[in-house]
Amino acid sequence: IIQAAAEAGVNYFDTTWRNEVEMLARALKQTSLSRDKLFINGMVLGAFTGSKAQGLSVEDYFGTWLDDRLRRIPGGYFDSFMVNGIEEGYDGDACARLVEVLKDRQKKGDIGILAFSSHNHALARRVADAFPDFRLIMLAYNFYNRAFEKAFEGYTGTAGFVAMKPL
């Protein structure tokens, strides 16, 4: 399926859970695809709430999540890495610290593009304006949920956008 998808022009693969990373890695081993021709996104869930629940700093929580997946992903890097559902327990100070960790991991070659996702368009705009190092933003956007248009009106940043839940 992965080979056929790539041959049809699909090159973006989105992973969140460890088993998704492992399944993609196994599938890629069975293909003739070159890792550098693919764009693989990884995600950390619950960066703010999960870290608190586990009694970890947001930096340690993120590092544990990322390192676990880096051991499994072909090539040992993610083309982009996303803070999933940034609105869940959002904390501006913790986000600033997390962005610094993301930038450090980017410099080390573990991550290409820094990203986040959100269902809260107004908060997404505030985060995008406050942290321009986020260069990819995934937002719910469809015929019924068009809050993106109002929230990002006049946006002059350089982030690219991915529509989730488009149907």
C-alpha positions in Angstrom: 0.0 0.0 0.0 2.8 2.4 0.9 4.6 1.6 -2.4 1.4 2.1 -4.4 0.6 5.4 -2.6 4.1 6.8 -3.3 3.9 5.7 -6.9 0.6 7.6 -7.1 2.3 10.8 -5.8 1.6 10.5 -2.0 4.7 11.5 -0.1 3.4 12.8 3.2 3.0 10.3 6.0 1.6 11.3 9.3 2.5 9.3 12.5 1.5 9.8 16.1 1.5 6.6 18.0 4.6 4.4 18.4 2.8 1.5 16.6 2.2 3.9 13.6 5.9 4.7 13.4 6.8 1.0 13.7 4.2 -0.1 11.0 5.5 2.6 8.6 9.1 1.6 9.2 8.2 -2.1 8.5 6.3 -1.2 5.4 9.0 1.0 4.1 11.6 -1.8 4.5 9.4 -3.9 2.0 9.5 -1.2 -0.6 12.1 0.3 -3.0 11.3 3.8 -1.7 14.1 6.1 -0.7 13.6 7.8 2.7 14.7 11.2 1.3 11.8 11.1 -1.2 9.2 10.9 1.7 8.0 13.5 4.1 7.2 12.0 7.5 5.5 13.9 10.2 5.7 12.9 13.9 3.6 14.2 16.8 3.7 14.5 20.5 0.3 14.2 22.2 -0.5 16.1 25.4 2.7 18.1 25.7 1.2 20.2 28.5 -1.3 17.9 30.1 0.7 14.7 29.6 3.8 16.1 31.2 1.9 17.2 34.2 0.1 13.9 34.5 3.4 12.1 34.4 5.1 14.6 36.8 7.6 15.6 34.1 8.7 18.9 32.7 7.3 19.6 29.2 10.9 19.4 28.0 11.5 15.9 29.4 8.1 14.7 28.3 8.7 15.8 24.8 12.3 14.4 24.7 11.1 11.0 25.9 8.3 10.9 23.3 10.6 12.1 20.4 13.5 9.8 21.3 11.2 6.8 21.4 10.0 7.5 17.9 13.4 8.5 16.5 14.7 5.0 17.4 12.1 3.5 15.1 11.7 5.9 12.2 13.7 5.2 9.0 16.6 7.6 8.7 16.3 8.6 12.4 14.7 12.0 11.7 11.2 13.5 11.1 10.7 16.0 8.3 8.3 17.8 10.6 7.3 17.2 14.2 4.0 18.5 15.6 2.8 19.5 19.0 -0.7 17.9 18.7 -3.7 19.7 20.2 -1.7 22.6 21.5 -4.8 24.0 23.1 -5.0 21.1 25.6 -3.7 22.6 28.8 -1.9 25.4 26.9 0.7 27.2 28.9 2.6 30.1 27.2 5.7 29.8 29.4 5.9 26.0 28.9 5.3 26.5 25.2 8.3 28.9 25.0 10.5 26.3 26.7 9.2 23.6 24.4 9.9 25.7 21.3 13.5 26.1 22.5 13.8 22.3 22.9 12.3 21.9 19.4 14.8 24.3 17.9 17.7 22.5 19.6 16.5 19.2 18.2 16.1 20.8 14.8 19.7 22.0 14.9 20.7 18.4 15.8 18.9 17.1 12.7 16.2 15.2 14.6 13.4 17.4 13.3 13.0 19.4 10.1 10.0 21.7 10.4 8.5 22.7 13.8 4.7 22.3 13.8 1.6 22.3 15.9 -2.1 21.4 15.5 -5.1 23.0 17.1 -8.9 23.0 17.0 -8.9 26.4 18.6 -8.3 28.9 15.8 -8.0 32.0 17.9 -5.4 30.4 20.2 -3.6 29.0 17.1 -3.3 32.6 15.8 -1.8 33.8 19.1 0.7 30.9 19.1 1.6 31.5 15.5 2.2 35.2 16.2 4.1 34.5 19.4 6.3 31.7 18.1 7.2 32.2 14.5 9.5 29.2 14.6 6.4 27.1 14.1 6.4 26.8 10.3 3.6 24.3 9.8 0.1 24.6 11.5 -2.6 22.0 11.2 -6.1 23.3 11.8 -9.6 22.0 11.5 -11.1 23.6 8.4 -14.1 22.6 6.3 -17.4 23.9 5.0 -18.9 24.1 8.5 -15.8 25.1 10.5 -14.4 28.2 8.8 -13.1 30.0 12.0 -9.6 29.8 10.4 -10.6 32.6 8.0 -11.4 35.1 10.7 -8.6 34.0 13.1 -5.9 34.3 10.5 -7.2 37.4 8.6 -4.2 39.6 8.0 -1.7 37.0 9.0 1.8 38.0 7.8 3.8 35.1 9.2 5.5 32.4 7.1 3.8 29.3 8.4 2.2 26.9 6.0 -1.2 25.3 6.8 -2.6 21.9 6.6 -6.4 21.4 6.7 -7.5 18.6 9.0 -11.0 17.2 9.0 -11.7 18.7 5.6 -14.9 16.8 4.9 
